Amino acid sequence: MKIQNILTIFRKLAPEENQSSWDNSGVQIAGAAQDADKVAVTLEPTPEAVARCLEWGAQAVITHHPLYMEPKAPDAEGMYLDVLRRVMGAGAWLYSAHTSLDTRPGGPAFWLGQELGLENGRLLEVETGRAPVEASFYTEESITREAADIWANHDGVHSVSQSRTGEVRLVCDEPHWNEVADRIEFSLGKRPLFYLRSLTAPRSEVGFGEAGDLPQPMGWDEFLARVDGLVKRDALLISGPQPETVSRVAYCGGSGSSLIDKAAAAGADVFITGDMKYHPAVETPVCVIDAGHFSLEEEMMRRFGAELDRELDGVEVRFFEGVDPFRVYARKK
């Protein structure tokens, strides 16, 4: 499969336009390979992880965390230069789906909520919100059912209609408009004069974390056992007021301690995240379960790898397990 076609699918499943302003999702290293029949997925672009991917024969490696946040010169020994040498030496591509994947609605970053069966979900932190555009144009001939269906089935299109006067109205999410306009031009054999106006609704939002209701309230011990069964970590760290029952849950994969107040404002009984620090733990108004940055995002990338495997025809996709940088030592009593 052509590398450019693979990158298109990466971008469809982790839209780069949704990433945070400080982030560096996207191509990290542009390789020499033009085609690929093996794509590797792993959490971290460490030399060890990248080496295992390349030894398997991957021509493209997709990680969650970027190799770098800002451009840097390869002028010093270290992890960055090591990875750069390995990937470029193999002619492979390195791609990061970071906050572009974290914010994809219903994507693998929301796996915990899906496993808990959360209902009435809402984002904890909105990164961007967009309203669609309404495009209208006139055509002397009635559009065919076939053409209308082709336009309506394009990603981001909400509706297509035509009045008796020949005016065609199409409501479309703004990021998809140029592609839709090209498809209309191809169908009609010419490019009509489009009139565009922004709408206020329906508004689509992307962001981080989620708060939602459990299908049925659970006692604390039952809920904790449920979370323990989902999260593969040797120990869960718990801080804040412990509820007797849990009805509403908030969570954010990776490092989400900055969202504690938003979890509390959303009415959550428990907030599940990673990377809790001392002072937020002391001051939290809601019970927090630190399930570990690694464990939450490792599972996300495993699921993302399975999703890519379904999308990439004729390409073998393999998920390479990472290594939690933290090791637990329990003092013997």
Residue, then its C-alpha position, 0 to 999 in steps of 0.5 A: m500500500k502506498i505510504q501516502n494512502i496509509l498517512t491519509i488513513f492515519r489522519k482520518l483516524a487521528p485528525e491532525e486539525n484537532q490537536s492542541s496548539w502546543d502539540n506535534s502530532g503528525v509526521q515525525i520523520a519522513g522516510a524514503a519508503q514509498d510503499a508499506d506492507k507492515v505498520a507497527v503501533t507502539l506507545e513510546p518512540t523510545p530506541e528500544a521500542v522503535a528497534r523492535c518495530l524496525e526489526w520486524g520489518a515495519q516501513a511505518v511506525i505510529t506512536h502516541h507520544p511525539l519524538y519531539m515537541e519543537p524542532k531540534a538539531p540532531d547534535a547530541e547523543g541521546m534518545y532523540l538522535d538514536v531514534l533518528r538514526r534507526v528510523m532514517g537508516a531503515g528508510a521508514w516513516l515515524y508518525s505520532a497520533h498524540t492529542s489528535l487521537d486523544t480528542r477524536p470523538g468516540g475514539p480509543a482514548f475513550w475506551l474506559g468509558q465504553e468498558l464501563g458502559l457510561e451513559n449521558g457522556r460529556l467532554l470534561e474539557v473542550e479543545t475546539g468546537r465547530a459549527p457547519v457551513e450551509a452551501s447553496f447554489y443554483t442549477e437549472e436541472s434537478i439533481t439526480r438521486e444518485a448524485a445527491d446520495i454521493w454528496a450526502n454520504h461524504d464525511g461531514v455532510h449533514s443534509v442535501s436538498q433542492s427547492r423547486t426553483g433549482e436552489v441546492r442547499l447542503v449542510c457540511d462540516e467546514p473541514h470537509w467542505n473543499e472535498v465536497a465542493d470538488r465532488i459536486e464539481f465532478s458530478l455537474g461537470k462544472r464548478p457552480l457559484f457557491y454561497l456559504r454561510s456559517l451556522t450556529a448549530p449543530r455544533s461539533e466539539v472535540g476535547f479531552g476526557e469524559a464524564g458519564d453515568l454508570p448504568q446502575p450505581m455500584g458500591w465502592d468496593e465493587f466499582l474499585a474491583r471493576v476498575d482494577g480488572l480493566v486497568k493493567r497496573d500493579a497498584l492503584l493510587i487513591s486520593g480524596p473523599q471516598p464515596e460509599t456508592v459510585s453513580r457518575v464517573a469521570y476519566c481522562g487517559g494519560s496525565g489528567s490531574s489538571l481536570i480534577d475541578k472539571a470532574a467535580a463540576a461535572g458531578a463525578d463521584v470518582f475521577i480516573t486518570g494518571d500522573m497525580k501529584y502530591h498537592p492536587a491529591v491533598e486538595t482534590p474535592v473528588c475521589v481520584i484513582d490514579a491508574g497510571h499514565f502508561s496503563l491507560e494509554e497502552e490500552m488505548m494504543r492496543r485498540f488503535g492498532a486493532e482499528l488500523d488493522r481493520e482499515l489498512d487492506g493488504v497491510e499487516v499491522r502489529f501492536f508492540e507492547g511498551v514498558d511501564p517506566f515505573r516499577v512497584y516495590a512493596r516492602k515485606k512485612 
